[in-house]
Amino acid sequence: MPSASLVLDPAFVVAPVNRRTFGSFVEHMGRCVYTGIYEPDHATADEDGFRKDVLELTRELGVSLVRYPGGNFVSGYRWEDGVGPRDQRPRRLELAWHSIETNQFGLDEFMHWCAKAGVEPMMAVNLGSRGVQEALDLQEYANHPGGTALSDLRVQHGASTPYGLKLWCLGNEMDGPWQIGHKTASEYGRIAAETARAMRMIEPDLELVACGSSNSGMPTFGSWERDVLRECYDLVDHISCHAYYGDDAGDPASFLASAVDMDRFIDSVVATADHVGAELKSRKRIDISFDEWNVWYGDRSRRTDGPGDQWEVAPRRIEDEYNVTDAVVVGNLLISLLRHSDRVAVACLAQLANVIAPIMTEPGGPAWRQPIFHPFAITSRLAAGSVLRVETSSPTVDTEKFGEVAAVDAVATYDDGKLAVFLVNRSLDESIEVTVDISRTPVTGVLEALSVYDDDRLAVNTANQPDRVVPRQNESVRLENGLLTVTLPPVSWTALSASRD
């Protein structure tokens, strides 16, 4: 059996574990909101119309933060349509995802849902079809205590206490030609700067995210980040990254190495941001909001309830059915995000329910966990304290996209005597025995050893078989003389937890 080794030392710290790494994303797209998190007629619905089964799964998933309301949706959204009495809210054509938006769920409902789910809200403003004034109006409605037209309107709608939204996205994917109100880098950088400046006149301590590239394959990638940040560097705190990965080409070896691309993406954006900071002679550091990431299978997943030329309410859109291989990739992408905790300040798995999501539902029916749910939930539960720098020696696998890559990828966290190690085996056909040198820690006992894998790497969960793919106890783990040893099956993700007695 091939072998790999890791060396851990609590002295070699990357950064503290950031709970915002475990964010998610709710967009008015497909069935994410309607029949996803919100379905007033469902048997589990609470007094606000929220599906309690989805709320319970959201808490189990360990989501810390949720970005809302988009996504492409936000670039044509009028936030005021979604507040006030529901019977007076307008129905609108929703251009981004070709549907009818009923506006029965809006800002007030989202904030109530966040409170019940125990998550921090992350709000996006429309800088596509709208601009500075609408952002200020939304901020006044949400955050001002009272005594003004819009803050008093919020009170009238039942929220006497301001929402206190602190983390804001200045638009979404404005580099994309598909975006309503698509702009050049200089056009967007200018409106982002003006919006940020005005919002800080009301609340100087806001955290603001400027739009980075929609993905690293965009023709303007790199130059977009440079030109945008030259306009707004000292007015924002983060720049966004978005990335989706899939195996549309039938190349599972490259797909399993997707985190290699994420690593490069993050490093490239960090280098660009730091270059602009040096150019401007600024002492400020711009961090990354990786506020859209997941596995997404493109055309394979574009299922709808009817013909694409019809305008429907909450049609099925990109409801990917995830398998074991996808779960391993998602677990590996989380490893990448954690090891970049020194610069990744926010990350959002896109999306939460039904739309390329860890949680699936049926209207009037059950909710269940997709395979990608499990590595996210376990990592969120176990990662604590500080992220450690991991030195890895591993056999390699050949990939078409990335050449030779390490078969084993890993990251670790350490918190006052408690260690967590997260590992993937990217090999399609070989188990690998991994030895982790933890002699520099006081750890003496294994608490958990959980793996996600299956003899059928394409196995999925369904409404009829919701637990076909679940984490398994990894019985191979042992700890002797400061060496933690575990066997990783092919195409697997594993979490180890250990502590001192």
Stockholm file with secondary structure:
# STOCKHOLM 1.0

chainA/1-501         MPSASLVLDPAFVVAPVNRRTFGSFVEHMGRCVYTGIYEPDHATADEDGFRKDVLELTRELGVSLVRYPGGNFVSGYRWEDGVGPRDQRPRRLELAWHSIETNQFGLDEFMHWCAKAGVEPMMAVNLGSRGVQEALDLQEYANHPGGTALSDLRVQHGASTPYGLKLWCLGNEMDGPWQIGHKTASEYGRIAAETARAMRMIEPDLELVACGSSNSGMPTFGSWERDVLRECYDLVDHISCHAYYGDDAGDPASFLASAVDMDRFIDSVVATADHVGAELKSRKRIDISFDEWNVWYGDRSRRTDGPGDQWEVAPRRIEDEYNVTDAVVVGNLLISLLRHSDRVAVACLAQLANVIAPIMTEPGGPAWRQPIFHPFAITSRLAAGSVLRVETSSPTVDTEKFGEVAAVDAVATYDDGKLAVFLVNRSLDESIEVTVDISRTPVTGVLEALSVYDDDRLAVNTANQPDRVVPRQNESVRLENGLLTVTLPPVSWTALSASRD
#=GR chainA/1-501 SS CCEEEEECCTTSEEEECCGGGGEEECCSSTTSTBTTTBCTTSTTBCTTSBBHHHHHHHHHHTCCEEEESCSGGGGGCCGGGGSSCGGGCCCEEETTTTEEECCSSCHHHHHHHHHHHTCEEEEEECCSSCCHHHHHHHHHHHHCCSSSHHHHHHHHTTCCSCCCCCEEEESSCTTCTTSTTCCCHHHHHHHHHHHHHHHHHHCTTCEEEECCCSSTTSTTTTHHHHHHHHHHGGGCSEEEEEEEECCTTSCHHHHHTHHHHHHHHHHHHHHHHHHHHHHTTCCCCCEEEEEEEEECCGGGGCCCSSCTTSCEESCCCCCCCCBHHHHHHHHHHHHHHHHTTTTEEEEEEECSBSSSCSEEECTTSCEEECTTHHHHHHHHHHCCSEEECCEEECCEEEETTTEEEESEEEEEEEETTEEEEEEEECCSSCCEEEEEECTTSCCCEEEEEEEECCSSTTCBCCSSSTTSSCCEECTTCEEETTEEEEEECSSEEEEEEEECC
#=GC SS_cons         CCEEEEECCTTSEEEECCGGGGEEECCSSTTSTBTTTBCTTSTTBCTTSBBHHHHHHHHHHTCCEEEESCSGGGGGCCGGGGSSCGGGCCCEEETTTTEEECCSSCHHHHHHHHHHHTCEEEEEECCSSCCHHHHHHHHHHHHCCSSSHHHHHHHHTTCCSCCCCCEEEESSCTTCTTSTTCCCHHHHHHHHHHHHHHHHHHCTTCEEEECCCSSTTSTTTTHHHHHHHHHHGGGCSEEEEEEEECCTTSCHHHHHTHHHHHHHHHHHHHHHHHHHHHHTTCCCCCEEEEEEEEECCGGGGCCCSSCTTSCEESCCCCCCCCBHHHHHHHHHHHHHHHHTTTTEEEEEEECSBSSSCSEEECTTSCEEECTTHHHHHHHHHHCCSEEECCEEECCEEEETTTEEEESEEEEEEEETTEEEEEEEECCSSCCEEEEEECTTSCCCEEEEEEEECCSSTTCBCCSSSTTSSCCEECTTCEEETTEEEEEECSSEEEEEEEECC
//
